[in-house]
Amino acid sequence: MTAADLLLLGRLRAATSAPLVLPTQKRVTAGDLRLLQRLGVDALMYGVVVTSDDAEGFERLARAFRSVFTGPS
């Protein structure tokens, strides 16, 4: 995520009360999630650039993302 991406998300959040869903093919880490949450992003749709193209990569990333909000599983 770039500074320009984050500024755009802030402007989008200010412009609407609708749920803000961020589809991305950009690299997003578990550490980015708290910032996205503070900016008002309600959901993240991520693809193979973020997860890798195998089931294990998807599961590993989903577990890491979930642990940001719920603690380690």
DSSP file (Angstrom, degrees, kcal/mol; ACC not computed):
  #  RESIDUE AA STRUCTURE BP1 BP2  ACC     N-H-->O    O-->H-N    N-H-->O    O-->H-N    TCO  KAPPA ALPHA  PHI   PSI    X-CA   Y-CA   Z-CA
    1    1 A M              0   0    0      0, 0.0     2,-0.2     0, 0.0    27,-0.0   0.000 360.0 360.0 360.0 135.4    0.0    0.0    0.0
    2    2 A T     >  -     0   0    0      1,-0.1     4,-2.1     0, 0.0     5,-0.2  -0.569 360.0-108.1 -99.5 167.6    1.3    3.4   -0.9
    3    3 A A  H  > S+     0   0    0      1,-0.2     4,-2.5     2,-0.2     5,-0.2   0.888 122.6  54.9 -59.7 -38.8    0.6    6.8    0.8
    4    4 A A  H  > S+     0   0    0      1,-0.2     4,-2.3     2,-0.2    -1,-0.2   0.893 106.1  51.5 -62.8 -39.6   -1.5    7.7   -2.2
    5    5 A D  H  > S+     0   0    0      1,-0.2     4,-2.4     2,-0.2    -1,-0.2   0.927 111.1  47.7 -60.6 -45.0   -3.6    4.5   -1.7
    6    6 A L  H  X S+     0   0    0     -4,-2.1     4,-2.1     1,-0.2    -2,-0.2   0.888 110.6  50.6 -66.8 -39.6   -4.1    5.4    2.0
    7    7 A L  H  X S+     0   0    0     -4,-2.5     4,-2.1     2,-0.2    -1,-0.2   0.913 110.3  50.6 -63.2 -42.1   -5.1    9.0    1.2
    8    8 A L  H  X S+     0   0    0     -4,-2.3     4,-2.7     1,-0.2    -2,-0.2   0.920 108.8  51.4 -61.9 -43.9   -7.6    7.7   -1.3
    9    9 A L  H  X S+     0   0    0     -4,-2.4     4,-2.6     1,-0.2    -1,-0.2   0.903 108.8  51.4 -60.7 -40.5   -9.1    5.3    1.2
   10   10 A G  H  X S+     0   0    0     -4,-2.1     4,-2.0     2,-0.2    -1,-0.2   0.905 111.1  47.5 -62.5 -41.1   -9.5    8.1    3.7
   11   11 A R  H  X S+     0   0    0     -4,-2.1     4,-1.3     2,-0.2    -2,-0.2   0.898 111.8  50.3 -67.4 -40.2  -11.3   10.3    1.1
   12   12 A L  H  X S+     0   0    0     -4,-2.7     4,-0.9     1,-0.2     3,-0.3   0.924 110.1  50.0 -62.9 -43.5  -13.6    7.4    0.1
   13   13 A R  H >< S+     0   0    0     -4,-2.6     3,-0.7     1,-0.2    -1,-0.2   0.902 110.5  49.9 -62.2 -40.3  -14.4    6.7    3.8
   14   14 A A  H 3< S+     0   0    0     -4,-2.0    -1,-0.2     1,-0.2    -2,-0.2   0.763 109.2  53.8 -68.1 -24.6  -15.3   10.4    4.3
   15   15 A A  H 3< S+     0   0    0     -4,-1.3     2,-0.3    -3,-0.3    -1,-0.2   0.619 114.3  29.5 -88.1 -13.1  -17.5   10.5    1.2
   16   16 A T    <<  -     0   0    0     -4,-0.9    -1,-0.1    -3,-0.7     4,-0.1  -0.990  47.0-155.6-147.8 152.6  -19.7    7.5    2.1
   17   17 A S        +     0   0    0     -2,-0.3     3,-0.1     2,-0.1    -1,-0.1   0.394  68.5 110.7-102.2  -0.7  -21.3    5.7    5.0
   18   18 A A  S    S-     0   0    0      1,-0.1    -2,-0.1    -5,-0.0     0, 0.0  -0.315  88.3 -79.3 -67.1 155.7  -21.6    2.5    2.9
   19   19 A P        -     0   0    0      0, 0.0     2,-0.8     0, 0.0    -1,-0.1  -0.321  44.4-137.5 -55.6 136.9  -19.4   -0.4    3.7
   20   20 A L        -     0   0    0     20,-0.4    22,-2.6    -3,-0.1    23,-1.5  -0.878  22.4-174.8-104.9 107.2  -15.9    0.1    2.3
   21   21 A V  E     -a   43   0A   0     -2,-0.8    23,-0.2    21,-0.2    20,-0.0  -0.893  11.4-152.7-105.1 127.0  -14.6   -3.1    0.7
   22   22 A L  E     -a   44   0A   0     21,-2.8    23,-2.4    -2,-0.5     2,-0.4  -0.852   6.8-167.3-105.3 102.3  -11.0   -3.0   -0.5
   23   23 A P  E     +a   45   0A   0      0, 0.0     2,-0.4     0, 0.0    23,-0.2  -0.748  23.4 173.7 -82.3 133.6  -10.3   -5.4   -3.4
   24   24 A T  E     -a   46   0A   0     21,-2.7    23,-1.0    -2,-0.4    26,-0.2  -0.998  45.4-179.7-147.3 145.2   -6.5   -5.6   -3.8
   25   25 A Q        +     0   0    0     -2,-0.4     2,-0.2    21,-0.2    -1,-0.1   0.196  66.5 106.7-113.2   6.1   -3.8   -7.4   -5.7
   26   26 A K  S    S-     0   0    0      1,-0.1     2,-0.4    23,-0.0    21,-0.1  -0.508  88.3 -88.9 -83.0 155.6   -1.2   -5.3   -3.8
   27   27 A R        +     0   0    0     -2,-0.2     2,-0.4    19,-0.1    -1,-0.1  -0.507  51.7 177.4 -67.4 120.3    0.9   -6.8   -1.1
   28   28 A V        -     0   0    0     -2,-0.4     2,-0.2    -4,-0.1    -4,-0.0  -0.992   8.7-162.0-125.2 132.4   -0.9   -6.4    2.2
   29   29 A T    >>  -     0   0    0     -2,-0.4     3,-1.2     1,-0.1     4,-0.7  -0.666  36.3-105.5-109.6 167.1    0.5   -7.8    5.4
   30   30 A A  H >> S+     0   0    0      1,-0.3     3,-0.9    -2,-0.2     4,-0.5   0.855 121.5  60.8 -57.8 -33.5   -1.2   -8.6    8.7
   31   31 A G  H 3> S+     0   0    0      1,-0.2     4,-0.5     2,-0.2     3,-0.3   0.766  98.3  57.1 -65.6 -25.3    0.6   -5.4   10.0
   32   32 A D  H <> S+     0   0    0     -3,-1.2     4,-2.4     1,-0.2    -1,-0.2   0.711  88.5  78.6 -75.5 -20.5   -1.3   -3.3    7.5
   33   33 A L  H <X S+     0   0    0     -3,-0.9     4,-2.7    -4,-0.7     5,-0.2   0.881  88.3  52.3 -62.3 -41.8   -4.7   -4.5    8.7
   34   34 A R  H  X S+     0   0    0     -4,-0.5     4,-2.5    -3,-0.3    -1,-0.2   0.911 111.2  48.2 -61.5 -41.2   -4.9   -2.2   11.8
   35   35 A L  H  X S+     0   0    0     -4,-0.5     4,-1.9     2,-0.2    -1,-0.2   0.930 111.8  49.0 -64.0 -45.2   -4.1    0.8    9.7
   36   36 A L  H  X>S+     0   0    0     -4,-2.4     5,-2.5     1,-0.2     4,-0.5   0.895 111.0  51.0 -61.6 -39.2   -6.8   -0.1    7.1
   37   37 A Q  H ><5S+     0   0    0     -4,-2.7     3,-1.3     1,-0.2    -1,-0.2   0.923 108.6  50.7 -63.7 -44.0   -9.3   -0.7    9.9
   38   38 A R  H 3<5S+     0   0    0     -4,-2.5    -1,-0.2     1,-0.3    -2,-0.2   0.828 106.2  56.3 -63.5 -30.7   -8.5    2.8   11.4
   39   39 A L  H 3<5S-     0   0    0     -4,-1.9    -1,-0.3    -5,-0.2    -2,-0.2   0.606 125.3-104.2 -76.0 -10.6   -9.0    4.3    8.0
   40   40 A G  T <<5 +     0   0    0     -3,-1.3   -20,-0.4    -4,-0.5     2,-0.4   0.596  63.7 156.6 100.1  12.6  -12.5    2.7    7.9
   41   41 A V      < -     0   0    0     -5,-2.5    -1,-0.3    -6,-0.2   -20,-0.2  -0.597  21.5-169.5 -71.5 127.4  -12.0   -0.2    5.6
   42   42 A D        +     0   0    0    -22,-2.6     2,-0.3    -2,-0.4   -21,-0.2   0.763  64.2   7.8 -90.9 -28.2  -14.7   -2.8    6.5
   43   43 A A  E     -a   21   0A   0    -23,-1.5   -21,-2.8     2,-0.0     2,-0.4  -0.993  59.4-144.3-154.0 154.7  -13.5   -5.7    4.4
   44   44 A L  E     -a   22   0A   0     -2,-0.3     2,-0.6   -23,-0.2   -23,-0.1  -0.988   5.0-164.3-125.6 127.0  -10.5   -6.8    2.4
   45   45 A M  E     -a   23   0A   0    -23,-2.4   -21,-2.7    -2,-0.4     2,-0.3  -0.953  21.5-177.4-108.2 114.6  -10.7   -9.0   -0.7
   46   46 A Y  E     -a   24   0A   0     -2,-0.6   -21,-0.2   -23,-0.2     2,-0.1  -0.857   8.1-161.7-119.5 151.8   -7.3  -10.3   -1.5
   47   47 A G    >>  -     0   0    0    -23,-1.0     4,-2.1    -2,-0.3     3,-1.3  -0.329  46.3 -65.6-116.8-163.7   -6.0  -12.4   -4.4
   48   48 A V  H 3> S+     0   0    0      1,-0.3     4,-2.3     2,-0.2     6,-0.1   0.718 122.5  65.8 -65.8 -23.0   -3.0  -14.6   -5.2
   49   49 A V  H 34 S+     0   0    0      1,-0.2    -1,-0.3     2,-0.2   -24,-0.1   0.877 113.7  34.4 -63.0 -34.3   -0.5  -11.7   -5.2
   50   50 A V  H <4 S+     0   0    0     -3,-1.3    -2,-0.2   -26,-0.2    -1,-0.2   0.857 132.5  28.0 -84.9 -39.4   -1.3  -11.5   -1.5
   51   51 A T  H  < S-     0   0    0     -4,-2.1    10,-0.2     1,-0.2    -3,-0.2   0.735 102.1-118.0 -98.6 -24.7   -1.8  -15.2   -0.7
   52   52 A S     <  -     0   0    0     -4,-2.3    -1,-0.2    -5,-0.2    -2,-0.1  -0.201  37.9 -82.7  88.2 170.3    0.3  -17.2   -3.2
   53   53 A D  S    S+     0   0    0     -2,-0.1     2,-0.3    -4,-0.1    -1,-0.1   0.183  99.9  81.1 -98.4  20.1   -1.4  -19.5   -5.6
   54   54 A D  S  > S-     0   0    0     -3,-0.2     4,-2.0    -6,-0.1     5,-0.2  -0.869  81.9-117.6-123.4 161.0   -1.8  -22.6   -3.4
   55   55 A A  H  > S+     0   0    0     -2,-0.3     4,-2.7     1,-0.2     5,-0.2   0.861 113.2  55.2 -62.7 -37.2   -4.2  -23.6   -0.7
   56   56 A E  H  > S+     0   0    0      1,-0.2     4,-2.7     2,-0.2    -1,-0.2   0.900 107.3  49.7 -65.1 -39.8   -1.6  -23.6    2.0
   57   57 A G  H  > S+     0   0    0      2,-0.2     4,-2.3     1,-0.2    -1,-0.2   0.908 112.1  48.4 -64.0 -41.7   -0.5  -20.1    1.3
   58   58 A F  H  X S+     0   0    0     -4,-2.0     4,-2.8     2,-0.2    -2,-0.2   0.937 113.6  46.5 -62.8 -46.5   -4.1  -18.9    1.4
   59   59 A E  H  X S+     0   0    0     -4,-2.7     4,-2.4     1,-0.2    -2,-0.2   0.914 111.6  51.3 -63.9 -42.9   -4.8  -20.7    4.7
   60   60 A R  H  X S+     0   0    0     -4,-2.7     4,-2.1     2,-0.2    -1,-0.2   0.922 114.0  43.7 -60.3 -45.5   -1.5  -19.4    6.2
   61   61 A L  H  X S+     0   0    0     -4,-2.3     4,-3.0     2,-0.2     5,-0.2   0.915 111.9  52.3 -68.4 -42.6   -2.4  -15.8    5.3
   62   62 A A  H  X S+     0   0    0     -4,-2.8     4,-2.6     1,-0.2    -1,-0.2   0.900 110.7  49.1 -60.1 -39.9   -6.0  -16.1    6.4
   63   63 A R  H  X S+     0   0    0     -4,-2.4     4,-2.2    -5,-0.2    -1,-0.2   0.913 112.1  48.0 -65.2 -42.5   -4.9  -17.4    9.8
   64   64 A A  H  X S+     0   0    0     -4,-2.1     4,-0.9     2,-0.2    -2,-0.2   0.917 113.6  47.1 -64.4 -43.2   -2.4  -14.5   10.2
   65   65 A F  H >X S+     0   0    0     -4,-3.0     3,-0.7     1,-0.2     4,-0.7   0.925 112.3  49.9 -64.6 -44.0   -5.0  -11.9    9.2
   66   66 A R  H >X S+     0   0    0     -4,-2.6     4,-2.1     1,-0.2     3,-1.1   0.881 104.3  58.9 -62.7 -37.8   -7.5  -13.4   11.6
   67   67 A S  H 3X S+     0   0    0     -4,-2.2     4,-1.9     1,-0.3    -1,-0.2   0.759  92.6  68.1 -66.8 -22.8   -5.1  -13.4   14.5
   68   68 A V  H << S+     0   0    0     -4,-0.9    -1,-0.3    -3,-0.7    -2,-0.2   0.878 115.0  27.5 -59.5 -36.1   -4.6   -9.7   14.1
   69   69 A F  H << S+     0   0    0     -3,-1.1    -2,-0.2    -4,-0.7    -1,-0.2   0.716 135.4  27.8-100.3 -24.5   -8.2   -9.3   15.4
   70   70 A T  H  < S-     0   0    0     -4,-2.1    -3,-0.2     1,-0.2    -2,-0.2   0.519 104.6-111.9-117.6  -7.1   -8.8  -12.4   17.5
   71   71 A G     <  -     0   0    0     -4,-1.9    -1,-0.2    -5,-0.3    -2,-0.1  -0.188  60.3 -32.9  91.2 168.1   -5.3  -13.3   18.8
   72   72 A P              0   0    0      0, 0.0    -8,-0.1     0, 0.0    -9,-0.0  -0.232 360.0 360.0 -60.5 145.3   -3.3  -16.4   17.9
   73   73 A S              0   0    0    -10,-0.1    -2,-0.0     0, 0.0   -10,-0.0   0.450 360.0 360.0 -94.4 360.0   -5.3  -19.6   17.1
